[in-house]
Amino acid sequence: MTRKSSTAGLVHPQHRLARNVAQPSRLPLAELSMVRLSGDLTLDDGRTLPAGATGAVVFVHAAGEAYEVEFITPFHAVATVTAPNLSQTA
């Protein structure tokens, strides 16, 4: 004999609560993630990394608010970049 659950079709209370809590727009990137700049970034030495420059996350600041990124193109550089200025590459 098959028994039906008495909670079938009901929303679990925890799921309801989750909709009312502000959720981060995205999860933090992990170290060693490959990323791309979404806009130009001027470095302290005057060089500019152009939008689309790619690199690897080498350190995560403040649970993903900013990242230390080692760029490999178009030239080698290490820079601190805020989260909104990065996107993860496929």
C-alpha positions as CSV (number, residue, x, y, z in Angstrom):
1,M,0.0,0.0,0.0
2,T,1.3,3.5,-1.0
3,R,1.0,6.2,1.5
4,K,0.7,9.8,0.4
5,S,2.5,12.5,2.3
6,S,0.3,14.9,4.3
7,T,2.5,17.8,3.3
8,A,2.3,17.2,-0.5
9,G,1.9,20.5,-2.3
10,L,2.8,22.6,0.7
11,V,5.7,25.0,0.7
12,H,8.2,24.2,3.4
13,P,8.4,27.1,6.0
14,Q,12.1,27.5,5.4
15,H,11.6,28.1,1.7
16,R,9.0,30.8,2.4
17,L,11.5,32.5,4.7
18,A,14.2,32.5,2.1
19,R,12.1,34.6,-0.3
20,N,11.8,37.3,2.3
21,V,15.6,37.5,3.1
22,A,17.8,39.6,0.9
23,Q,20.0,37.2,-1.1
24,P,23.4,38.1,-2.5
25,S,23.4,38.7,-6.2
26,R,25.9,35.9,-6.7
27,L,28.1,33.6,-4.8
28,P,31.7,34.6,-4.2
29,L,34.3,33.5,-6.8
30,A,36.6,30.8,-5.6
31,E,40.4,31.1,-5.6
32,L,41.9,30.0,-8.9
33,S,38.7,30.9,-10.8
34,M,39.3,32.4,-14.2
35,V,37.8,35.9,-14.5
36,R,37.4,38.7,-17.0
37,L,37.4,42.5,-16.4
38,S,34.0,44.1,-17.3
39,G,35.6,47.6,-17.7
40,D,39.0,49.3,-18.0
41,L,41.2,49.2,-14.8
42,T,44.0,51.8,-14.3
43,L,46.8,50.4,-12.2
44,D,48.9,52.4,-9.7
45,D,51.8,52.4,-12.2
46,G,49.7,54.1,-14.9
47,R,49.2,51.1,-17.1
48,T,45.6,50.2,-18.0
49,L,44.1,46.8,-18.2
50,P,41.4,46.9,-20.8
51,A,37.8,45.5,-20.5
52,G,38.0,41.8,-21.3
53,A,41.5,41.3,-19.7
54,T,41.6,37.8,-18.2
55,G,43.3,36.5,-15.1
56,A,43.0,34.1,-12.1
57,V,41.6,34.9,-8.6
58,V,44.5,34.4,-6.2
59,F,42.8,35.8,-3.0
60,V,39.3,36.6,-1.9
61,H,38.7,39.7,0.2
62,A,35.8,40.1,2.6
63,A,33.7,37.1,1.5
64,G,33.8,38.2,-2.2
65,E,33.5,42.0,-2.0
66,A,36.9,42.2,-3.8
67,Y,39.5,39.9,-5.3
68,E,43.2,39.8,-5.8
69,V,43.6,38.9,-9.5
70,E,46.7,37.9,-11.4
71,F,46.1,38.9,-15.0
72,I,47.8,37.1,-17.8
73,T,46.5,39.1,-20.8
74,P,47.3,41.6,-22.3
75,F,50.3,41.8,-19.8
76,H,51.2,40.4,-16.5
77,A,49.8,42.3,-13.5
78,V,48.3,41.7,-10.0
79,A,45.5,43.9,-8.9
80,T,42.7,44.2,-6.4
81,V,39.4,44.3,-8.2
82,T,35.9,44.8,-6.7
83,A,33.3,42.1,-7.5
84,P,31.1,44.1,-9.8
85,N,34.0,44.7,-12.1
86,L,34.6,40.9,-12.7
87,S,32.8,38.1,-14.4
88,Q,33.7,34.4,-14.3
89,T,34.9,33.0,-17.6
90,A,33.5,29.7,-18.9
